Amino acid sequence: MPVFRFQGPVCVERYREIVESHSDHLRDVDTNGIFNDMPGPFGSKQNLFHGSSGAGTSAQKTNDLGLTDNQIVTGSLSPSPWFNAVINPASKTVSATINVNFSTKRPPTSNQMDIFSKQEMTDAQEAKLIDLAQKGVARFWSRTIDLDGDVYTVNVSLSNNINGMDIGLEINDSKNYKRSYNSKGTNSPLSLPGAVIYYQPNVFPTEEQADKDFQVTAAHEIGHSILTIVGGIEFSWGHKGTSGVLGGSGKASTTPVTGQMDLMKYYKNTDVLETYSRAKASESDVKNLIYISTRH
């Protein structure tokens, strides 16, 4: 049996489940050196920071990944077409758009394992999930940030268009929670597995809780693409140091008594209502979004 070495994101939340469920195909999965073999920004401890003409000095304020505010404003020389940003210094606002291509039909391709369900939704169900995803991204990624001492209001929206990152929307009819996942952000030689966000109507006691869970999940999973592109697999899959790269919550942070919770981290002993009311993308991650965005 040949050894498969995955050199791109294979799965964020369900990597181990997929490997185990396809053991006949992936009996010898070699994750040793999974980061060291990665070129460019996708390796561990590497990023896209080559992209700014204003490198700044060590005295300048930086975000969690070492980007200066000048680099944030200037942007990457290799921006992602999935993200657009308009910075308006006069009004102290940033309008950022995340482009996605939602689908409720996921037929397998010739180079893709058949790991997706083929469930089709009604038009009403599809419209509802797209609306919830848009609301979730706007709620959890929009915030104020500090740029060179000025407070900017960042408004993040989700655009569903054919040129966006492909993300499947599915309904999980089981009473057991099914983990959503997103590997978008680099190329995998096996094109596995993609991205799927699950709506879980039978897991929660009320439709309201299921809706809130889906909003949080959509914002979190779409956020993985941002973290992967700018910070690498270890940063993204490891949930900023609060999980193992291949999953698990043993490194989860203690939930803060008060204040915001980082949308992209794992926390101990939280429920969907608390997460919905307190989670927010960190200032640093919103700056990362702006940095990798195409300028308009």
VOPAGU-2260 file (C-alpha; in pm, 1 decimal, decimal comma):
REM VOPAGU-2260
SITE   aa  ch    i         X         Y         Z
SITE  MET   A    0       0,0       0,0       0,0
SITE  PRO   A    1     153,7     334,1     -98,3
SITE  VAL   A    2     187,4     609,9     157,8
SITE  PHE   A    3     -25,9     916,6     101,7
SITE  ARG   A    4     122,1    1241,1     224,1
SITE  PHE   A    5    -128,8    1521,1     233,1
SITE  GLN   A    6      38,2    1848,7     141,2
SITE  GLY   A    7    -266,2    2068,8     172,1
SITE  PRO   A    8    -563,4    2104,0     405,6
SITE  VAL   A    9    -748,1    1775,7     403,7
SITE  CYS   A   10   -1000,7    1849,1     673,7
SITE  VAL   A   11   -1034,9    2082,2     963,7
SITE  GLU   A   12   -1289,2    1921,2    1190,1
SITE  ARG   A   13   -1335,6    1568,6    1049,7
SITE  TYR   A   14    -989,8    1465,5     926,8
SITE  ARG   A   15    -957,3    1173,8    1164,6
SITE  GLU   A   16   -1313,9    1056,0    1101,7
SITE  ILE   A   17   -1261,2    1057,7     726,2
SITE  VAL   A   18    -929,5     875,9     746,3
SITE  GLU   A   19   -1082,3     606,3     966,2
SITE  SER   A   20   -1393,4     570,0     751,6
SITE  HIS   A   21   -1178,3     528,3     440,4
SITE  SER   A   22    -912,2     305,7     590,4
SITE  ASP   A   23    -919,1      77,8     287,4
SITE  HIS   A   24    -800,4     367,1      73,3
SITE  LEU   A   25    -590,8     551,5     329,7
SITE  ARG   A   26    -446,3     270,3     535,6
SITE  ASP   A   27    -103,3     430,7     557,5
SITE  VAL   A   28    -157,2     800,6     605,6
SITE  ASP   A   29     173,4     974,1     664,3
SITE  THR   A   30     130,3    1300,2     848,7
SITE  ASN   A   31     500,1    1328,4     935,4
SITE  GLY   A   32     636,6    1640,0     776,8
SITE  ILE   A   33     289,5    1751,2     672,4
SITE  PHE   A   34     395,7    2111,3     730,8
SITE  ASN   A   35     761,2    2099,4     629,5
SITE  ASP   A   36     668,7    1981,1     280,9
SITE  MET   A   37     432,1    2270,1     228,9
SITE  PRO   A   38     552,5    2547,5      -3,6
SITE  GLY   A   39     503,7    2917,4      50,3
SITE  PRO   A   40     249,1    3038,7     301,8
SITE  PHE   A   41      98,8    2700,4     379,6
SITE  GLY   A   42     382,6    2555,2     583,4
SITE  SER   A   43     400,8    2577,0     959,3
SITE  LYS   A   44     537,7    2907,7    1085,8
SITE  GLN   A   45     516,2    3059,1     737,8
SITE  ASN   A   46     273,5    3313,3     602,7
SITE  LEU   A   47     198,9    3560,1     326,8
SITE  PHE   A   48     381,4    3851,3     482,8
SITE  HIS   A   49     600,4    3907,9     179,8
SITE  GLY   A   50     316,8    4101,0      24,8
SITE  SER   A   51     356,5    4448,7     173,2
SITE  SER   A   52     586,1    4721,0      59,8
SITE  GLY   A   53     564,0    4879,0     403,2
SITE  ALA   A   54     747,5    4628,8     618,5
SITE  GLY   A   55     764,1    4865,1     912,5
SITE  THR   A   56     994,6    4849,0    1210,8
SITE  SER   A   57    1001,4    4629,3    1516,4
SITE  ALA   A   58     860,1    4919,4    1716,9
SITE  GLN   A   59     535,9    4919,2    1518,7
SITE  LYS   A   60     229,1    4750,2    1658,5
SITE  THR   A   61     172,5    4404,2    1509,9
SITE  ASN   A   62    -109,2    4154,0    1519,0
SITE  ASP   A   63     -87,7    3794,3    1640,9
SITE  LEU   A   64      96,6    3682,2    1326,7
SITE  GLY   A   65     338,5    3975,3    1317,3
SITE  LEU   A   66     165,5    4191,9    1057,7
SITE  THR   A   67     202,9    4564,4    1108,8
SITE  ASP   A   68     -88,2    4800,7    1057,8
SITE  ASN   A   69      94,0    4939,9     754,6
SITE  GLN   A   70     102,8    4591,8     602,6
SITE  ILE   A   71    -266,3    4543,5     679,4
SITE  VAL   A   72    -356,9    4863,1     494,2
SITE  THR   A   73    -121,9    4796,5     200,8
SITE  GLY   A   74    -231,2    4436,7     164,5
SITE  SER   A   75     -69,4    4126,5      23,9
SITE  LEU   A   76      91,7    4118,3    -319,9
SITE  SER   A   77     -86,0    3783,1    -360,7
SITE  PRO   A   78    -441,2    3856,5    -244,5
SITE  SER   A   79    -710,2    3593,0    -254,8
SITE  PRO   A   80    -996,9    3637,9    -501,4
SITE  TRP   A   81   -1227,8    3495,4    -237,0
SITE  PHE   A   82   -1197,9    3813,0     -30,7
SITE  ASN   A   83   -1244,7    4180,0    -122,7
SITE  ALA   A   84   -1189,7    4490,0      89,8
SITE  VAL   A   85   -1246,5    4862,0      53,5
SITE  ILE   A   86   -1069,1    5080,0     310,3
SITE  ASN   A   87   -1206,9    5432,0     350,8
SITE  PRO   A   88    -975,1    5648,6     563,9
SITE  ALA   A   89   -1214,9    5942,9     549,8
SITE  SER   A   90   -1504,9    5757,5     709,4
SITE  LYS   A   91   -1278,2    5520,4     907,5
SITE  THR   A   92   -1459,7    5218,4     768,2
SITE  VAL   A   93   -1364,7    4893,6     599,5
SITE  SER   A   94   -1610,3    4702,8     383,8
SITE  ALA   A   95   -1499,3    4340,8     341,6
SITE  THR   A   96   -1673,7    4079,4     131,1
SITE  ILE   A   97   -1623,4    3703,5     150,1
SITE  ASN   A   98   -1713,4    3530,7    -176,7
SITE  VAL   A   99   -1852,5    3179,1    -154,3
SITE  ASN   A  100   -2025,1    2945,0    -395,3
SITE  PHE   A  101   -2284,9    2758,5    -191,8
SITE  SER   A  102   -2417,5    2429,9    -320,8
SITE  THR   A  103   -2668,0    2174,4    -194,7
SITE  LYS   A  104   -2571,2    1915,9    -455,6
SITE  ARG   A  105   -2227,3    1757,2    -430,7
SITE  PRO   A  106   -2177,5    1486,7    -696,3
SITE  PRO   A  107   -1836,6    1318,5    -669,6
SITE  THR   A  108   -1566,8    1405,0    -920,7
SITE  SER   A  109   -1315,2    1166,6   -1072,4
SITE  ASN   A  110   -1046,6    1264,9    -822,4
SITE  GLN   A  111   -1264,7    1301,0    -515,0
SITE  MET   A  112   -1374,7    1034,9    -269,7
SITE  ASP   A  113   -1748,2     995,9    -239,2
SITE  ILE   A  114   -1775,7    1116,7     119,8
SITE  PHE   A  115   -2062,2    1361,3      76,5
SITE  SER   A  116   -2428,9    1290,2     110,0
SITE  LYS   A  117   -2642,3    1356,5    -195,7
SITE  GLN   A  118   -2936,0    1505,3     -13,0
SITE  GLU   A  119   -3117,2    1776,8    -202,2
SITE  MET   A  120   -3299,2    2060,2     -29,1
SITE  THR   A  121   -3613,8    2246,4    -111,8
SITE  ASP   A  122   -3573,1    2601,8    -237,6
SITE  ALA   A  123   -3700,7    2728,5      96,2
SITE  GLN   A  124   -3449,2    2524,8     293,4
SITE  GLU   A  125   -3161,9    2638,8      73,3
SITE  ALA   A  126   -3266,6    3003,1     100,1
SITE  LYS   A  127   -3287,6    2974,8     477,7
SITE  LEU   A  128   -2940,3    2826,2     517,9
SITE  ILE   A  129   -2780,9    3082,0     286,8
SITE  ASP   A  130   -2951,8    3358,8     483,0
SITE  LEU   A  131   -2832,5    3214,0     815,2
SITE  ALA   A  132   -2476,5    3184,6     684,2
SITE  GLN   A  133   -2480,3    3546,2     568,7
SITE  LYS   A  134   -2614,3    3660,9     904,2
SITE  GLY   A  135   -2354,9    3455,0    1088,9
SITE  VAL   A  136   -2059,0    3595,8     898,0
SITE  ALA   A  137   -2186,0    3950,9     940,2
SITE  ARG   A  138   -2248,4    3902,2    1312,7
SITE  PHE   A  139   -1924,1    3730,7    1407,5
SITE  TRP   A  140   -1672,6    3892,4    1170,9
SITE  SER   A  141   -1786,7    4255,1    1177,1
SITE  ARG   A  142   -1625,0    4461,5    1450,4
SITE  THR   A  143   -1410,3    4765,9    1526,4
SITE  ILE   A  144   -1032,5    4751,7    1492,0
SITE  ASP   A  145    -744,5    4986,8    1563,3
SITE  LEU   A  146    -533,8    5090,1    1263,7
SITE  ASP   A  147    -241,8    5318,3    1347,3
SITE  GLY   A  148    -430,2    5465,1    1640,0
SITE  ASP   A  149    -755,9    5522,5    1453,5
SITE  VAL   A  150   -1068,5    5319,2    1522,5
SITE  TYR   A  151   -1214,2    5165,6    1207,1
SITE  THR   A  152   -1553,1    4998,5    1178,7
SITE  VAL   A  153   -1522,6    4680,6     974,6
SITE  ASN   A  154   -1838,6    4549,8     811,4
SITE  VAL   A  155   -1803,4    4197,1     673,1
SITE  SER   A  156   -2058,8    4048,7     437,4
SITE  LEU   A  157   -2099,2    3719,5     254,7
SITE  SER   A  158   -2158,6    3711,1    -120,0
SITE  ASN   A  159   -2291,1    3394,8    -282,4
SITE  ASN   A  160   -2148,3    3384,2    -633,5
SITE  ILE   A  161   -2005,9    3129,5    -873,4
SITE  ASN   A  162   -1649,5    3260,2    -839,0
SITE  GLY   A  163   -1636,9    3213,8    -463,4
SITE  MET   A  164   -1493,0    2927,6    -260,8
SITE  ASP   A  165   -1705,7    2615,7    -297,3
SITE  ILE   A  166   -1895,1    2522,0      17,8
SITE  GLY   A  167   -2164,7    2259,6      47,9
SITE  LEU   A  168   -2469,5    2311,7     266,5
SITE  GLU   A  169   -2633,1    2000,0     406,7
SITE  ILE   A  170   -2902,2    1906,2     657,2
SITE  ASN   A  171   -2812,1    1644,0     913,8
SITE  ASP   A  172   -3133,3    1460,7    1002,5
SITE  SER   A  173   -2967,0    1255,3    1275,3
SITE  LYS   A  174   -2997,0    1333,1    1643,5
SITE  ASN   A  175   -2618,9    1299,7    1666,6
SITE  TYR   A  176   -2416,6    1612,0    1598,1
SITE  LYS   A  177   -2222,1    1597,1    1273,3
SITE  ARG   A  178   -1903,3    1800,3    1244,8
SITE  SER   A  179   -1876,0    2058,1     971,1
SITE  TYR   A  180   -1541,5    2113,3     802,2
SITE  ASN   A  181   -1350,3    2336,8     562,3
SITE  SER   A  182   -1018,1    2262,5     397,8
SITE  LYS   A  183   -1028,1    2553,2     154,9
SITE  GLY   A  184    -716,8    2769,3     153,6
SITE  THR   A  185    -464,4    2560,6     -34,0
SITE  ASN   A  186    -455,7    2270,8    -276,8
SITE  SER   A  187    -473,2    1906,5    -176,2
SITE  PRO   A  188    -337,4    1655,5    -426,6
SITE  LEU   A  189    -638,8    1432,3    -365,3
SITE  SER   A  190    -892,1    1717,2    -370,9
SITE  LEU   A  191   -1018,4    1590,7     -36,9
SITE  PRO   A  192   -1250,5    1671,5     121,4
SITE  GLY   A  193   -1362,7    2028,4      42,0
SITE  ALA   A  194   -1602,5    2208,4     272,1
SITE  VAL   A  195   -1943,8    2126,3     414,2
SITE  ILE   A  196   -2152,3    2309,2     674,8
SITE  TYR   A  197   -2428,9    2109,5     842,0
SITE  TYR   A  198   -2761,5    2232,7     971,7
SITE  GLN   A  199   -2870,9    2015,0    1264,8
SITE  PRO   A  200   -3247,1    2050,9    1328,3
SITE  ASN   A  201   -3283,1    1733,3    1537,2
SITE  VAL   A  202   -2984,2    1785,2    1764,4
SITE  PHE   A  203   -3117,8    2089,6    1948,5
SITE  PRO   A  204   -3443,5    2126,1    2141,9
SITE  THR   A  205   -3556,3    2432,3    1945,4
SITE  GLU   A  206   -3525,8    2564,5    1591,3
SITE  GLU   A  207   -3378,9    2885,5    1734,5
SITE  GLN   A  208   -3085,0    2696,3    1883,0
SITE  ALA   A  209   -3028,7    2504,1    1559,4
SITE  ASP   A  210   -3029,9    2832,4    1367,1
SITE  LYS   A  211   -2780,9    2991,4    1606,6
SITE  ASP   A  212   -2554,5    2688,5    1592,1
SITE  PHE   A  213   -2552,6    2705,9    1212,5
SITE  GLN   A  214   -2465,6    3077,1    1215,7
SITE  VAL   A  215   -2173,8    3019,6    1451,8
SITE  THR   A  216   -2057,5    2716,4    1256,1
SITE  ALA   A  217   -2074,1    2892,4     918,8
SITE  ALA   A  218   -1872,9    3187,9    1046,4
SITE  HIS   A  219   -1617,7    2957,4    1210,8
SITE  GLU   A  220   -1574,0    2723,2     914,0
SITE  ILE   A  221   -1547,4    3002,4     658,5
SITE  GLY   A  222   -1295,7    3164,2     892,3
SITE  HIS   A  223   -1068,6    2860,8     857,2
SITE  SER   A  224    -987,9    2966,0     500,5
SITE  ILE   A  225    -865,5    3302,0     626,8
SITE  LEU   A  226    -646,5    3146,4     894,6
SITE  THR   A  227    -506,5    2884,8     656,1
SITE  ILE   A  228    -413,8    3133,7     384,8
SITE  VAL   A  229    -243,7    3381,8     614,9
SITE  GLY   A  230    -109,3    3163,4     893,8
SITE  GLY   A  231     -73,6    2808,9     764,8
SITE  ILE   A  232    -227,9    2474,9     848,6
SITE  GLU   A  233     -99,8    2447,4    1204,6
SITE  PHE   A  234    -241,4    2787,3    1295,5
SITE  SER   A  235    -578,3    2713,8    1135,6
SITE  TRP   A  236    -634,6    2344,4    1201,2
SITE  GLY   A  237    -495,0    2381,9    1551,5
SITE  HIS   A  238    -750,7    2651,6    1627,9
SITE  LYS   A  239    -479,2    2898,6    1725,6
SITE  GLY   A  240    -324,2    2656,2    1972,7
SITE  THR   A  241    -645,8    2532,2    2135,7
SITE  SER   A  242    -665,5    2193,0    1963,7
SITE  GLY   A  243    -442,4    1938,0    1800,3
SITE  VAL   A  244    -382,6    1977,9    1428,4
SITE  LEU   A  245    -585,2    1662,8    1363,3
SITE  GLY   A  246    -860,3    1751,3    1608,3
SITE  GLY   A  247    -931,7    1702,5    1975,1
SITE  SER   A  248   -1012,0    1958,1    2240,7
SITE  GLY   A  249    -747,2    1869,0    2498,9
SITE  LYS   A  250    -582,4    2207,5    2452,7
SITE  ALA   A  251    -907,7    2403,0    2470,9
SITE  SER   A  252    -892,3    2736,7    2646,9
SITE  THR   A  253   -1074,0    2804,8    2969,8
SITE  THR   A  254   -1384,7    3004,2    2890,3
SITE  PRO   A  255   -1338,7    3364,7    3004,6
SITE  VAL   A  256   -1572,3    3470,7    3282,2
SITE  THR   A  257   -1672,8    3784,1    3097,1
SITE  GLY   A  258   -1608,4    3946,5    2762,6
SITE  GLN   A  259   -1572,5    3812,8    2413,2
SITE  MET   A  260   -1478,3    3460,6    2311,0
SITE  ASP   A  261   -1252,5    3412,7    2010,1
SITE  LEU   A  262   -1463,4    3268,0    1727,5
SITE  MET   A  263   -1171,0    3061,7    1597,5
SITE  LYS   A  264   -1062,8    2903,1    1927,1
SITE  TYR   A  265   -1189,6    2600,4    2116,1
SITE  TYR   A  266   -1321,1    2655,6    2468,6
SITE  LYS   A  267   -1409,5    2424,4    2750,9
SITE  ASN   A  268   -1766,1    2375,7    2872,5
SITE  THR   A  269   -1956,6    2608,3    2642,9
SITE  ASP   A  270   -2294,3    2571,4    2477,7
SITE  VAL   A  271   -2438,5    2715,2    2159,5
SITE  LEU   A  272   -2629,2    2997,4    2330,5
SITE  GLU   A  273   -2323,2    3123,7    2515,9
SITE  THR   A  274   -2108,0    3096,8    2206,1
SITE  TYR   A  275   -2366,4    3279,8    1997,6
SITE  SER   A  276   -2392,8    3564,8    2246,9
SITE  ARG   A  277   -2019,4    3606,5    2317,6
SITE  ALA   A  278   -1816,6    3488,3    2017,7
SITE  LYS   A  279   -1647,5    3732,0    1781,7
SITE  ALA   A  280   -1361,9    3710,1    1534,2
SITE  SER   A  281   -1057,0    3859,4    1703,3
SITE  GLU   A  282    -919,7    4195,4    1596,7
SITE  SER   A  283    -609,2    4015,8    1473,2
SITE  ASP   A  284    -808,3    3775,2    1254,2
SITE  VAL   A  285   -1015,5    4055,9    1104,6
SITE  LYS   A  286    -689,7    4230,3    1017,7
SITE  ASN   A  287    -573,6    3906,5     855,6
SITE  LEU   A  288    -891,7    3906,6     646,2
SITE  ILE   A  289    -824,8    4261,2     531,0
SITE  TYR   A  290    -462,8    4180,1     451,9
SITE  ILE   A  291    -537,8    3888,8     216,5
SITE  SER   A  292    -829,2    4067,3      46,8
SITE  THR   A  293    -824,0    4198,3    -307,0
SITE  ARG   A  294    -845,6    4577,3    -301,5
SITE  HIS   A  295   -1124,8    4761,8    -481,5
